[in-house]
Amino acid sequence: MVKVKDTYVYIGDDIYKKLPKAEQKKFKELDRYYKMCEWAEYMELDPETGEEVEYHEWGGDKCFKDIEDLRDFFGDDECWTISGTSYERKYEVFTGEEEKVYEDLSKWCEKEGWGNQLRIKHV
């Protein structure tokens, strides 16, 4: 049996704005995402020749595993339209009731066409 030490909840702007001010204060801003097409894929150039020497894809971060995961989170079809902020909160005890609140807000975001804006990670 795996023992869960902590639970991290990651939310987007639209869920964050729906929370009461007291709850908002319990989250910290994790990262802002803007014009991700510049980071989704890029070529590294040789400084002397100007030739393309290495291809890179954005490899994710603490919240997202890759660009597709980020696009799903914010509900954007194209990486250049992504614009948003992720917030993080660490729970030592995370109840099913709290999870339901976030899942309901996530469903509301999806219905509005804003992605699901929720990631829950158990560590």
C-alpha positions in Angstrom: 0.0 0.0 0.0 1.3 3.4 -1.0 1.1 6.1 1.7 0.3 9.6 0.3 2.3 12.3 2.1 0.9 15.4 0.5 -1.5 16.4 -2.2 -0.8 19.3 -4.5 -3.8 21.1 -6.2 -3.1 23.1 -9.3 -5.7 25.4 -10.7 -6.1 28.0 -13.4 -7.2 31.6 -13.4 -10.9 30.9 -13.8 -11.2 28.5 -10.9 -9.0 30.8 -8.8 -11.3 33.7 -9.4 -14.3 31.7 -8.3 -12.8 30.9 -4.9 -13.5 33.0 -1.8 -10.7 35.5 -1.0 -9.7 33.5 2.1 -9.2 30.4 -0.1 -7.3 32.3 -2.8 -4.8 33.4 -0.1 -3.9 29.7 0.5 -2.7 29.3 -3.1 0.6 30.6 -4.5 1.1 31.7 -8.1 3.1 29.0 -9.7 3.7 30.3 -13.3 2.3 32.5 -16.0 2.0 31.1 -19.5 1.9 33.4 -22.5 2.7 32.8 -26.2 3.8 29.2 -25.5 4.4 28.7 -29.2 7.8 30.4 -28.6 8.6 27.6 -26.1 6.6 24.7 -27.5 9.2 24.0 -30.1 12.4 25.8 -31.0 15.6 25.3 -32.8 19.0 26.0 -31.2 21.3 27.7 -33.7 25.1 27.4 -33.9 26.4 30.9 -32.9 29.2 30.8 -35.5 27.4 29.4 -38.5 23.7 30.2 -37.8 22.8 26.7 -38.7 20.2 24.7 -36.8 22.0 22.3 -34.5 19.4 21.1 -32.0 15.6 20.8 -31.9 13.8 21.2 -28.5 10.3 20.7 -27.3 9.0 22.2 -24.1 9.3 19.4 -21.6 6.8 20.6 -19.1 7.2 21.9 -15.6 6.1 21.1 -12.1 2.4 21.1 -13.1 2.3 20.0 -16.7 4.0 17.1 -18.4 4.1 18.6 -21.9 2.5 21.2 -24.2 -0.5 19.1 -24.8 -1.2 18.9 -21.1 -0.9 22.6 -20.8 -3.2 23.1 -23.8 -5.8 20.8 -22.2 -5.6 22.7 -18.9 -6.3 26.1 -20.5 -8.6 24.8 -23.3 -6.5 26.2 -26.1 -6.3 24.5 -29.5 -3.1 26.3 -30.5 -0.1 26.9 -28.4 0.1 30.6 -29.4 -3.3 31.3 -27.9 -2.4 30.0 -24.5 -2.5 32.8 -21.9 -3.1 32.1 -18.2 -1.7 31.5 -14.8 -1.5 28.4 -12.7 -1.7 28.4 -8.9 -0.6 25.7 -6.4 -1.7 24.7 -3.0 -0.2 22.0 -0.8 -2.6 19.9 1.3 -1.4 17.6 4.1 -4.9 16.3 4.4 -7.1 16.5 1.3 -10.7 15.4 1.7 -13.1 14.0 -0.9 -15.3 17.0 -0.1 -12.5 19.4 -1.1 -11.8 17.4 -4.2 -15.5 17.6 -5.3 -15.5 21.4 -5.0 -12.5 21.6 -7.4 -13.9 19.0 -9.7 -17.2 20.9 -9.9 -15.4 24.1 -10.7 -13.3 22.2 -13.3 -16.4 20.9 -15.0 -17.8 24.5 -15.1 -14.6 25.7 -16.8 -14.8 22.9 -19.4 -18.5 23.7 -20.0 -17.5 27.4 -20.7 -14.7 26.2 -23.1 -11.8 27.2 -20.8 -10.2 23.8 -20.4 -10.4 21.9 -17.2 -8.0 24.0 -15.2 -7.4 21.4 -12.5 -4.5 19.0 -11.7 -4.4 17.1 -8.5 -1.1 15.3 -7.7 -0.6 13.0 -4.8 3.0 12.7 -3.6 
